[in-house]
Amino acid sequence: MRYHRVRMAHVNPRLAALIFVPCLAARADVTLPAVLGDHMVIQRGLPVHIWGTAAEGEPITVEFHGQTRSTVADPVGQWNVYLPPAEAGGPFELTVKGSNTVQLHDVLVGDVWVASGQSNMEFSVSEVMNSEAEIAHADQPRIRLFHVKNKVGLYPLDDVAAEPWTPCTRESVRAFSAVAYFFGRHLEEKLGVPIGLIEASWGGTPAEAWTSQRALAADASLMPVYAEWARMNDGAAVHQRQRAKELDQWRRAVARAKAEGKEPPGFPWEPNMENSWMPSGLFNAMIAPLTRFPIRGAIWYQGESNASRERAPLYARLFGTMIQDWRHAWGQGDFPFLFVQLANFTARDASWPELREAQRQTLALANTGMAVTIDIGTPDDIHPKNKQDVGLRLALAARAIAHGETIEYSGPLFRQATPEGKTMRIWFDHTGAGLVAKGGSLVGFEIAGADGKFVSADAVIDGTAVVVSRDAVAAPAYVRYAWKDDPRCSLYNAEGLPASPFSSRE
């Protein structure tokens, strides 16, 4: 190729800058996305995917675990290679060579899980019950932590903003998701393989923010998502001024309370309408960039922000769409997706029973599992501190669904109800070694006739079924259980796992 001299004295400075762009690009270093770094865990049993950027046409070679693959950066400087799957183990070194060399140290091969959702997934180890005792035993070098920072994207981004991978230590675990940590700790102990935990969560956010535009727009029944977003933004400018005034009054009240030695008022929380509730905004910035990184599965704790009377009726459709959307984005088939059903809590002006029912219905999707937490919530605190049992119950589901272990991993789940004269017989899946009434008697069951008016019912265990009745309901048609925000309920299986709330009336 022939090059011509340019007399720079006669060249516009902006044009000169453009002339030098190819020269700069030619010297561009090989770079890797944030999720590929020292101390990371690579998913065992799947092709090892390594990708990044470099100068256009630059030859790239990747070496890992005795395998080498080469490629060339495409016209926009992107490249990727796949190496053969590896078995669990390590530590290993991973080397990427181009115009420069990038070497990753202390790389393990094991199982990688994405932990996402809102504040109960974000809830840190430092906040749980017995936190200091838990932290004191948190030096777990075969568990690795990767924390994605909160960010919103108008379109799917190429990379996440994140803290680098770190081994799990007493220091690094403090601010990490408690549910994810207890989940990973149990799996590492039982499976004996390294565990990588990727936390991508944001408190007070709805499921639609974690779902792609492609998936939302493909389903006309999900258009209310955009209607709600539009409603939230109507008059936003005036609302922001009102909000600023409210916060100023709150700060003054806090200062006054402190000066008087009184308990300061709680923070007047509300959704951040400008970003975190935007449909697809969190998927674009916090999930989409991760989908090139092979994983074992995902755990999810969310639903509180979708429990309003306007949003709850749509949740079953929305949540199922989100799960399928993530699976499509990762391109790994129906990977295990495990989620937490909302715990007991005294909600106001919300539809928590309906939201829990929507979560239960989502179990119709393949390779899904649900951790029932109706017995370990805190009635007056939306953030219960017992995250140990939440992580454990998710981990039991992972062992059964992701690893095929023959264990009981769920409490009783409603299968069907059949009228028998003046009674109804309720059949369950996951009865385990038998049904148990914790506390001595069954409570929490309601029964209704064809009019759909529910009244409390007497209930007794009969083998692997529960029989319910009420003298006032001569011809029962429907039954439900634990159908309150903060219900009294006592049905378990012998393995100690609680039954999920349900309603037989669709």
C-alpha positions as CSV (number, residue, x, y, z in Angstrom):
1,M,0.0,0.0,0.0
2,R,1.4,3.4,-1.0
3,Y,1.3,6.2,1.6
4,H,1.4,10.0,0.7
5,R,2.9,12.7,2.9
6,V,0.5,15.2,4.2
7,R,1.6,18.8,4.9
8,M,0.1,19.3,8.3
9,A,0.3,23.1,8.2
10,H,-2.5,23.1,5.7
11,V,-4.7,20.5,7.4
12,N,-7.7,21.3,9.5
13,P,-7.0,20.1,13.1
14,R,-10.1,18.0,13.2
15,L,-9.1,16.3,10.0
16,A,-5.7,15.7,11.4
17,A,-7.2,13.9,14.4
18,L,-9.1,11.6,12.0
19,I,-6.0,10.9,10.0
20,F,-4.2,9.6,13.2
21,V,-7.1,7.5,14.4
22,P,-6.0,4.4,12.3
23,C,-2.5,4.7,13.7
24,L,-3.8,4.7,17.3
25,A,-6.1,1.8,16.6
26,A,-3.2,-0.2,15.2
27,R,-1.4,0.0,18.5
28,A,-4.5,-0.8,20.6
29,D,-3.8,-3.3,23.4
30,V,-5.7,-6.5,23.8
31,T,-8.3,-6.0,26.5
32,L,-10.7,-8.3,28.3
33,P,-14.1,-7.6,29.8
34,A,-14.5,-7.1,33.6
35,V,-15.8,-10.6,34.2
36,L,-12.6,-12.2,32.9
37,G,-10.0,-11.6,35.5
38,D,-7.7,-12.9,38.2
39,H,-9.3,-15.2,40.7
40,M,-12.3,-15.9,38.5
41,V,-14.2,-19.3,38.3
42,I,-14.8,-20.8,34.8
43,Q,-17.8,-23.0,34.4
44,R,-16.8,-26.7,34.3
45,G,-18.1,-29.0,31.6
46,L,-18.9,-26.2,29.1
47,P,-16.7,-24.7,26.3
48,V,-14.4,-22.0,27.8
49,H,-15.4,-18.7,26.2
50,I,-12.8,-16.0,26.1
51,W,-13.4,-12.7,24.3
52,G,-12.3,-9.1,24.2
53,T,-11.1,-6.2,22.0
54,A,-7.9,-5.5,20.0
55,A,-6.9,-3.6,16.9
56,E,-8.7,-4.6,13.7
57,G,-7.1,-7.7,12.2
58,E,-4.8,-8.4,15.1
59,P,-3.9,-12.1,15.6
60,I,-5.0,-13.3,19.1
61,T,-3.9,-16.5,20.8
62,V,-5.5,-17.9,24.0
63,E,-3.8,-20.6,26.2
64,F,-5.6,-22.3,29.0
65,H,-5.4,-25.7,30.7
66,G,-3.0,-27.2,28.1
67,Q,-5.2,-26.0,25.2
68,T,-4.5,-23.2,22.6
69,R,-6.9,-21.4,20.2
70,S,-6.2,-18.5,17.9
71,T,-8.4,-16.0,16.1
72,V,-8.2,-12.5,14.5
73,A,-9.9,-9.4,15.7
74,D,-12.8,-8.4,13.4
75,P,-13.3,-5.0,11.7
76,V,-14.6,-3.3,14.8
77,G,-11.8,-4.8,17.0
78,Q,-13.8,-7.6,18.7
79,W,-12.6,-11.2,19.0
80,N,-13.6,-14.4,20.8
81,V,-12.4,-18.0,21.1
82,Y,-13.8,-21.2,22.6
83,L,-11.6,-23.7,24.2
84,P,-12.6,-27.3,25.2
85,P,-14.4,-27.8,28.5
86,A,-12.4,-28.4,31.6
87,E,-13.0,-30.4,34.7
88,A,-13.2,-28.8,38.2
89,G,-9.9,-27.8,39.7
90,G,-7.2,-25.2,39.8
91,P,-5.6,-22.8,40.3
92,F,-4.6,-22.3,36.7
93,E,-3.1,-19.6,34.5
94,L,-4.9,-18.2,31.4
95,T,-2.9,-16.3,28.8
96,V,-4.1,-14.0,26.0
97,K,-1.5,-12.9,23.5
98,G,-1.8,-10.2,20.9
99,S,0.2,-7.0,20.5
100,N,0.5,-7.3,24.3
101,T,0.1,-10.2,26.7
102,V,-2.6,-10.5,29.4
103,Q,-2.1,-13.2,31.9
104,L,-4.8,-14.2,34.4
105,H,-3.7,-15.8,37.6
106,D,-5.4,-18.1,40.2
107,V,-8.2,-19.2,37.9
108,L,-10.4,-22.0,39.1
109,V,-12.8,-24.3,37.2
110,G,-16.1,-25.1,39.0
111,D,-19.7,-23.9,39.0
112,V,-20.7,-20.3,38.3
113,W,-24.1,-18.9,39.5
114,V,-25.6,-15.5,38.8
115,A,-27.4,-14.0,41.8
116,S,-29.9,-11.3,41.0
117,G,-33.0,-9.5,42.2
118,Q,-33.8,-6.6,44.5
119,S,-32.9,-5.7,48.1
120,N,-33.4,-9.1,49.7
121,M,-30.7,-10.4,47.3
122,E,-28.6,-7.3,47.8
123,F,-28.9,-7.7,51.6
124,S,-25.3,-8.2,52.8
125,V,-23.7,-10.7,55.0
126,S,-22.9,-7.9,57.5
127,E,-26.6,-7.4,58.1
128,V,-27.8,-11.0,58.7
129,M,-28.5,-12.6,62.1
130,N,-25.3,-13.8,63.8
131,S,-23.4,-11.8,61.2
132,E,-20.1,-11.6,63.1
133,A,-20.0,-15.3,63.7
134,E,-20.7,-16.0,60.1
135,I,-18.1,-13.6,58.9
136,A,-15.5,-15.1,61.3
137,H,-15.8,-18.3,59.4
138,A,-16.0,-16.8,55.9
139,D,-12.5,-17.5,54.7
140,Q,-13.5,-19.8,51.8
141,P,-10.7,-19.7,49.2
142,R,-12.6,-22.0,46.8
143,I,-15.6,-19.5,46.7
144,R,-15.0,-16.5,44.5
145,L,-17.1,-13.3,44.5
146,F,-17.8,-10.9,41.6
147,H,-20.0,-7.9,42.4
148,V,-21.6,-6.0,39.5
149,K,-22.1,-2.3,40.3
150,N,-25.5,-0.6,39.8
151,K,-25.9,0.8,36.4
152,V,-28.6,1.5,33.8
153,G,-28.3,1.1,30.0
154,L,-30.5,2.4,27.2
155,Y,-29.3,-0.6,25.1
156,P,-27.4,-3.8,25.8
157,L,-23.8,-2.9,26.8
158,D,-20.7,-4.9,26.1
159,D,-19.3,-4.8,29.6
160,V,-20.3,-4.4,33.2
161,A,-19.1,-2.0,35.8
162,A,-17.9,-4.3,38.6
163,E,-15.5,-5.0,41.4
164,P,-12.8,-7.4,40.4
165,W,-13.1,-11.1,41.2
166,T,-11.9,-11.8,44.7
167,P,-11.5,-15.0,46.9
168,C,-14.2,-15.1,49.6
169,T,-12.6,-13.8,52.8
170,R,-13.9,-12.2,56.0
171,E,-13.3,-8.8,54.4
172,S,-14.7,-9.4,50.9
173,V,-17.8,-11.1,52.1
174,R,-19.1,-8.4,54.3
175,A,-20.8,-6.3,51.6
176,F,-21.7,-9.3,49.4
177,S,-25.1,-10.8,49.0
178,A,-25.9,-13.0,52.0
179,V,-28.3,-15.2,50.1
180,A,-25.7,-15.8,47.4
181,Y,-22.9,-16.5,49.9
182,F,-24.9,-19.0,52.0
183,F,-26.1,-20.7,48.8
184,G,-22.5,-21.0,47.5
185,R,-21.1,-22.1,50.8
186,H,-23.5,-25.0,51.0
187,L,-22.8,-26.1,47.4
188,E,-19.0,-25.9,47.9
189,E,-19.2,-28.0,51.0
190,K,-21.5,-30.6,49.5
191,L,-20.2,-30.8,45.9
192,G,-16.5,-30.2,46.6
193,V,-15.9,-28.0,43.6
194,P,-15.0,-24.3,43.4
195,I,-18.0,-21.9,43.3
196,G,-18.2,-18.6,41.5
197,L,-20.9,-16.2,42.6
198,I,-21.8,-13.2,40.4
199,E,-24.0,-10.7,42.2
200,A,-26.0,-8.4,40.0
201,S,-28.8,-6.9,42.1
202,W,-30.4,-3.6,42.9
203,G,-32.8,-2.8,45.7
204,G,-36.3,-1.7,45.0
205,T,-36.4,-2.7,41.4
206,P,-39.2,-4.4,39.3
207,A,-38.8,-7.5,37.1
208,E,-39.4,-5.6,33.9
209,A,-36.2,-3.6,34.5
210,W,-34.3,-7.0,34.3
211,T,-36.0,-8.1,31.1
212,S,-34.8,-7.2,27.6
213,Q,-36.7,-4.9,25.3
214,R,-36.8,-7.7,22.7
215,A,-38.7,-10.0,25.1
216,L,-41.1,-7.3,26.5
217,A,-42.0,-6.0,23.0
218,A,-42.6,-9.5,21.6
219,D,-45.6,-10.0,24.0
220,A,-48.6,-7.7,23.6
221,S,-49.9,-8.8,27.0
222,L,-46.8,-7.2,28.6
223,M,-47.7,-3.7,27.2
224,P,-49.0,-2.6,30.6
225,V,-45.3,-2.5,31.7
226,Y,-44.8,0.4,29.4
227,A,-48.1,2.0,30.4
228,E,-47.0,1.9,34.1
229,W,-43.7,3.4,33.2
230,A,-45.4,6.2,31.3
231,R,-47.8,6.8,34.3
232,M,-44.8,7.0,36.7
233,N,-43.2,9.6,34.5
234,D,-46.2,11.8,34.0
235,G,-45.6,15.1,35.7
236,A,-42.1,13.9,36.7
237,A,-40.6,17.4,36.7
238,V,-43.2,18.6,39.3
239,H,-42.7,15.4,41.3
240,Q,-39.0,15.9,41.5
241,R,-39.5,19.4,43.1
242,Q,-42.0,17.8,45.5
243,R,-39.5,15.1,46.3
244,A,-36.7,17.6,46.9
245,K,-39.0,19.4,49.4
246,E,-39.9,16.1,51.1
247,L,-36.2,15.1,51.5
248,D,-35.4,18.5,52.9
249,Q,-38.1,18.2,55.5
250,W,-36.9,14.7,56.3
251,R,-33.3,15.9,56.9
252,R,-34.6,18.7,59.2
253,A,-36.7,16.1,61.1
254,V,-33.7,13.8,61.5
255,A,-31.5,16.7,62.8
256,R,-34.3,17.8,65.2
257,A,-34.8,14.2,66.5
258,K,-31.1,13.7,67.1
259,A,-30.8,17.1,68.9
260,E,-33.7,16.0,71.2
261,G,-32.3,12.5,71.7
262,K,-35.3,10.9,69.9
263,E,-35.5,8.2,67.3
264,P,-35.1,9.8,63.9
265,P,-37.8,9.2,61.2
266,G,-37.1,6.5,58.6
267,F,-36.0,7.5,55.1
268,P,-39.0,8.2,52.8
269,W,-38.2,5.6,50.2
270,E,-39.7,5.7,46.7
271,P,-38.7,4.2,43.3
272,N,-36.1,6.0,41.3
273,M,-38.2,6.8,38.3
274,E,-35.3,8.2,36.3
275,N,-33.3,4.9,36.0
276,S,-33.7,1.8,38.0
277,W,-37.4,1.2,37.1
278,M,-36.9,1.8,33.4
279,P,-38.0,-1.3,31.5
280,S,-34.9,-3.2,30.3
281,G,-32.5,-0.7,31.9
282,L,-30.9,-3.2,34.3
283,F,-30.9,-6.1,31.9
284,N,-29.0,-3.9,29.4
285,A,-26.3,-2.8,31.8
286,M,-26.0,-5.5,34.4
287,I,-27.1,-8.8,32.7
288,A,-26.6,-8.6,29.0
289,P,-22.8,-8.1,29.3
290,L,-22.6,-11.3,31.4
291,T,-24.4,-13.5,28.9
292,R,-21.2,-14.4,27.0
293,F,-19.8,-15.9,30.3
294,P,-20.9,-19.6,30.7
295,I,-22.8,-20.3,33.9
296,R,-24.4,-23.2,35.8
297,G,-27.5,-21.3,36.6
298,A,-29.2,-18.3,38.3
299,I,-30.7,-17.6,41.7
300,W,-33.3,-14.8,42.0
301,Y,-34.9,-13.0,45.0
302,Q,-37.4,-10.3,43.8
303,G,-41.1,-9.6,43.7
304,E,-41.7,-6.9,46.3
305,S,-41.6,-4.1,43.8
306,N,-44.1,-6.0,41.6
307,A,-46.6,-6.7,44.4
308,S,-48.7,-3.6,43.9
309,R,-52.3,-4.2,42.9
310,E,-51.5,-2.8,39.5
311,R,-48.5,-5.0,38.8
312,A,-49.1,-8.3,40.6
313,P,-51.7,-9.6,38.1
314,L,-49.1,-9.4,35.3
315,Y,-46.2,-11.0,37.3
316,A,-46.7,-14.6,36.3
317,R,-46.5,-13.7,32.6
318,L,-43.7,-11.2,33.2
319,F,-41.5,-13.4,35.4
320,G,-41.8,-16.4,33.1
321,T,-40.9,-14.2,30.1
322,M,-37.8,-12.9,32.0
323,I,-36.6,-16.4,32.8
324,Q,-37.0,-17.5,29.2
325,D,-35.4,-14.2,28.0
326,W,-32.3,-14.9,30.1
327,R,-32.0,-18.4,28.9
328,H,-32.2,-17.2,25.3
329,A,-29.6,-14.5,25.9
330,W,-27.1,-17.0,27.4
331,G,-27.8,-19.6,24.7
332,Q,-27.3,-22.5,27.1
333,G,-30.7,-24.0,26.9
334,D,-32.9,-24.3,30.0
335,F,-30.3,-23.7,32.6
336,P,-31.5,-24.0,36.2
337,F,-33.3,-20.9,37.4
338,L,-34.0,-21.0,41.2
339,F,-36.0,-18.3,43.0
340,V,-37.3,-17.3,46.4
341,Q,-41.0,-17.0,47.1
342,L,-41.8,-13.9,49.1
343,A,-41.7,-14.3,52.8
344,N,-44.4,-13.4,55.3
345,F,-44.7,-9.7,55.8
346,T,-47.4,-7.2,56.9
347,A,-47.7,-5.4,53.6
348,R,-50.0,-2.4,53.0
349,D,-52.0,-1.8,49.8
350,A,-50.3,-4.6,48.0
351,S,-51.1,-8.1,46.7
352,W,-48.5,-10.4,48.3
353,P,-50.6,-13.6,48.2
354,E,-51.3,-13.0,44.4
355,L,-47.6,-12.4,43.8
356,R,-46.6,-15.6,45.7
357,E,-49.1,-17.5,43.6
358,A,-47.6,-16.1,40.4
359,Q,-44.2,-17.3,41.6
360,R,-45.6,-20.8,42.3
361,Q,-47.1,-20.9,38.9
362,T,-43.8,-20.2,37.3
363,L,-42.6,-23.6,38.4
364,A,-44.4,-24.9,35.3
365,L,-41.2,-23.8,33.4
366,A,-38.5,-26.6,33.1
367,N,-35.6,-26.6,35.5
368,T,-37.0,-24.1,37.9
369,G,-37.1,-24.4,41.7
370,M,-38.6,-22.3,44.4
371,A,-37.4,-21.7,48.0
372,V,-40.5,-21.2,50.1
373,T,-39.9,-18.7,52.9
374,I,-43.4,-18.2,54.3
375,D,-42.1,-19.3,57.7
376,I,-38.9,-17.3,58.1
377,G,-40.0,-13.7,57.4
378,T,-40.4,-10.8,59.8
379,P,-43.9,-9.3,59.9
380,D,-42.7,-5.8,60.4
381,D,-39.5,-5.9,58.3
382,I,-39.5,-6.4,54.6
383,H,-35.9,-7.5,54.9
384,P,-35.8,-10.6,57.2
385,K,-32.4,-11.3,58.6
386,N,-32.5,-15.0,58.3
387,K,-30.8,-15.4,55.0
388,Q,-29.0,-18.6,56.0
389,D,-32.2,-20.7,55.5
390,V,-32.9,-18.9,52.3
391,G,-29.5,-19.8,50.9
392,L,-29.8,-23.3,52.1
393,R,-33.2,-23.9,50.5
394,L,-32.0,-22.6,47.2
395,A,-28.9,-24.8,47.4
396,L,-31.1,-27.9,48.0
397,A,-32.9,-27.0,44.8
398,A,-29.6,-26.6,43.0
399,R,-28.4,-30.0,44.2
400,A,-31.5,-31.7,42.9
401,I,-32.2,-29.7,39.7
402,A,-28.7,-28.8,38.5
403,H,-26.9,-31.9,39.8
404,G,-29.5,-34.6,39.9
405,E,-29.2,-35.6,43.5
406,T,-32.0,-37.6,44.9
407,I,-33.0,-35.4,47.8
408,E,-36.1,-33.6,48.9
409,Y,-35.5,-30.0,48.1
410,S,-39.0,-28.4,48.4
411,G,-41.8,-28.2,50.8
412,P,-45.2,-29.5,49.8
413,L,-46.5,-27.9,46.5
414,F,-50.2,-27.9,45.6
415,R,-51.1,-30.4,42.8
416,Q,-54.9,-30.6,42.8
417,A,-58.0,-30.5,45.0
418,T,-60.9,-32.9,44.5
419,P,-64.4,-32.5,46.2
420,E,-65.5,-35.5,48.3
421,G,-69.0,-34.7,49.5
422,K,-68.7,-31.9,52.1
423,T,-64.9,-32.1,52.2
424,M,-62.1,-31.4,49.8
425,R,-59.0,-33.6,49.5
426,I,-55.8,-31.7,48.6
427,W,-52.9,-33.5,46.9
428,F,-49.4,-32.3,47.0
429,D,-46.0,-32.9,45.3
430,H,-42.9,-32.9,47.5
431,T,-44.5,-34.6,50.4
432,G,-41.1,-36.2,51.1
433,A,-41.2,-38.7,54.0
434,G,-44.7,-37.5,54.9
435,L,-46.8,-34.5,55.8
436,V,-46.4,-32.8,59.2
437,A,-48.4,-30.3,61.1
438,K,-45.8,-28.2,62.9
439,G,-47.2,-27.1,66.2
440,G,-49.7,-30.0,66.4
441,S,-52.5,-28.9,64.2
442,L,-53.0,-27.5,60.7
443,V,-53.9,-23.8,60.4
444,G,-54.1,-21.5,57.4
445,F,-56.6,-23.4,55.2
446,E,-59.7,-21.7,53.8
447,I,-62.5,-23.2,51.8
448,A,-65.2,-21.7,49.5
449,G,-68.2,-22.8,47.5
450,A,-69.0,-21.9,43.9
451,D,-69.6,-18.3,45.1
452,G,-65.9,-18.0,45.8
453,K,-66.4,-16.7,49.3
454,F,-63.6,-18.2,51.4
455,V,-64.0,-19.0,55.1
456,S,-61.5,-20.6,57.5
457,A,-61.6,-24.4,57.3
458,D,-60.7,-27.4,59.5
459,A,-57.9,-29.4,58.1
460,V,-56.4,-32.8,58.9
461,I,-53.5,-34.8,57.3
462,D,-54.6,-38.1,55.7
463,G,-51.6,-39.9,54.3
464,T,-50.0,-37.7,51.6
465,A,-53.1,-35.5,51.4
466,V,-54.9,-32.9,53.4
467,V,-58.7,-33.1,53.9
468,V,-60.5,-29.8,54.6
469,S,-64.1,-29.0,55.5
470,R,-66.4,-26.4,57.0
471,D,-70.0,-27.1,58.0
472,A,-71.1,-23.8,56.5
473,V,-69.8,-24.8,53.1
474,A,-72.0,-27.8,52.0
475,A,-70.6,-28.1,48.5
476,P,-66.9,-27.0,48.5
477,A,-65.4,-25.9,45.2
478,Y,-62.2,-24.1,46.0
479,V,-59.5,-24.2,48.7
480,R,-56.5,-22.0,49.5
481,Y,-53.7,-22.0,52.0
482,A,-51.7,-19.2,53.7
483,W,-53.5,-16.6,51.6
484,K,-52.5,-13.5,53.6
485,D,-49.6,-11.1,53.6
486,D,-48.4,-12.5,57.0
487,P,-50.3,-15.8,57.4
488,R,-50.4,-18.4,60.2
489,C,-49.6,-21.7,58.6
490,S,-48.2,-25.0,59.8
491,L,-48.0,-27.5,56.9
492,Y,-44.5,-29.0,56.3
493,N,-43.0,-32.2,55.1
494,A,-41.0,-34.5,57.4
495,E,-37.8,-32.9,56.0
496,G,-38.7,-29.6,57.7
497,L,-39.6,-27.7,54.5
498,P,-42.7,-25.5,54.6
499,A,-45.6,-25.9,52.1
500,S,-46.1,-23.1,49.6
501,P,-49.1,-20.9,49.8
502,F,-51.6,-21.6,47.0
503,S,-55.1,-21.1,45.7
504,S,-57.0,-23.7,43.7
505,R,-59.1,-20.9,42.2
506,E,-57.5,-19.5,39.0
